[in-house]
């Protein structure tokens, strides 16, 4: 069994930002000590209870103080970002971590972020798919770039100066690109099928029903199912004050689990609320496929 830690993260909104950032860093360092294989961190902009807007920036602080744990974004909400920015930032992180990177992506799930980025009325699942395709095309090609889509255009042509190295975008450390996993809310959703048909992983919460969709295949052919190692269950970590330090158990599948917090990082005694997610007047991201 390979163990991973998933953190939205969730905190009492009354707590100080710096304190919770330090606690979240310590949680990942503790996970490495316990032998965990992965640490996944979420992305939320307009939410004090889930206060990390840039998981890549946050996890970059942990690269030099860890040796083996892999870092996953859970997730980069692609409709909120220009694909060229995501491509550049993800490729840079992949190099800095020397390949200890899993690229988790999704259409978004927080109502306040939808309002902030004005994506309520848009087809976020369609935007996510277009963004992924553009990112992978950037990584698979050299300039000039002439990518035109429904939501974004990526062009580097007239200003390219090849002899000066002006124009090329950064390609990732892992070839052809980092492992990719998509967030899904239902094993039979179109999003799950879309990921399975392309051989990508899936990120689902503990409340997502099983089994995987029968129409999805890790080889890109219909009729199969994604490999179980690529269908991890992500469960938000629970903070405690237990100093327990036990080795991670062996096994065969990749799951996320809660871990005990070291005594140096005390847990808040106040209730920890979750971010409210108002109903979207537009299409539901997980069912719009």
Secondary structure, DSSP 4 states (H G I P E B T S, - for coil): -EEEEEE-----TTS-HHHHHHHHHHHHHHHHHTT--EEEE---SS-SSS--S-HHHHHHHHHTT-SS-EEEES-EEGGGS-HHHHHHHHHHHHHHTTT-EEEEEES---HHHHHHHT-TTS-HHHHHHHHHHHHHHHHH--SSEEEE-SS-EEEE-TT-BGGGTBSPPPPPSSSS--EEEEE-S-TTSHHHHHHHHTT-EEEEETTS-SS--TT--TTS-TT----GGGEEEE-B----------PPPP-SSEEE---PPPTTSPPPSS--PPPP-PPPSS--TTT--
